[in-house]
């Protein structure tokens, strides 16, 4: 039976490294602090492609070290999303899990609105 975890995360570090100006292409690295049903930290890297209006699409991977449902472990999620100067949203697909979370499968995502200090996430998962 699937469970749904919700909460927020705060971006504690963000670095973007452009490698093309027109069109703008960049690799972004981030660190997150997660609170709520998933408690822990995350590190991610994604490739971003920007339009002339600063809209963008991105894809990458995030390593989440956390406790979920009382179990501690590490998840690797694939992240795909889109954003603009008003906000961003992304989807997650769990690729692997280890530790007490070994065998966890699931998907979810997050949303961020301009000016917000936190982003809301959802993770729907199954644990063996």
Secondary structure, 3 states (H helix, E strand, C coil): CCEEEEEEEEEEEEEEEEEEECCEEEEEEEEEEEEECEEEEEEEEEEEEECCCCCEEEEEEEEEEEEECCEEEEEEEEEEEEEECCEEEEEEEEEEEEECCCCCEEEEEEEEECCCCCEEEEEEEECC
